[in-house]
Amino acid sequence: MKSVATPFPNPGEVLAGAQFADSYVLQIRGPSLDAEAATRHVMGRTPGWIAGLMSLRNALVKPLGLKAAPDKRLSDENSIGRFPLISRSPRRVVLGLDDRHLDFRILVDVADLGDRTQSVTASTVVRTHNLPGRVYLAIVKPFHRVIVPAMLTRAATA
């Protein structure tokens, strides 16, 4: 199964002033997942190559004043995949972080398509505040477009 890029409608409704938004959708068959279970499958187990890229990213951005990584001290109740949990419902989970350079939201939506099939959609919305935030976003976008679909596929194999 392969995820497909899809437009994200109205990113300003999720994060006012957002300059970037993307979305990937994957259809999965099998037992029904709610949004939190799907998010934990997508974000909970990072492949080694992605973990390596994230370690490199953390080392490179720390001197620039960007948050090197989400807070490891967050409880499982207040975070998923080390990202702070902003809201949850059976159909949507919103994770995110606000920083002095940029704010971002990660949304995972599930929809029942019938016949034991669901769509799982992972979306990212970003609002930058300054030049370092815009530079960072420009640098990570190409990696983001590979990492998000790869992680979304994990929901199908869980």
C-alpha positions, 0 to 999 in steps of 0.5 A: 500500500502506498500513500497519496499526496492530497491537498489540505483544505483551509490550513488557516483553520488549524493554524492561523497564518500558516504558510505550508500545509500538506497531506497524505492519505492511505487506505487500509483494510482490517480492524477499525482504528480510531484516530489515536490508535492510528496516530500511535501506529504512525508516530510510535515506532520510527524506522532506523533511517528516519531516527538517524535523520532526526538525530542529524536534524537535532544536532544541526538545529540546536545551535540555531536556537530551534528546539532540538527535539520534543520534550522527552518528559511528556507522559504518554497521556499528553503526547504521542511519539514525543510530540505534545497532544493538543486535541483528540477525538475518535476521528482526529488527533492534533499534535503540535508545538509552538516555538519562537521560529515556527509553530506546527501541527500534525493531524491524523484523521481516520474515516470509515470507507465501509467494507473493513476499509479506512482512510488514514490521513496525515497532515502537517501545517506550519506557520513560520515567524522569522527568517530562521523558521523559513530557512528551516522549513525550506531545508526540511521540506524535501525530507518531510515529503519522504518521511511522512508517507513512510511513517504513514505506511506504518499504520497499514502494517501495524 
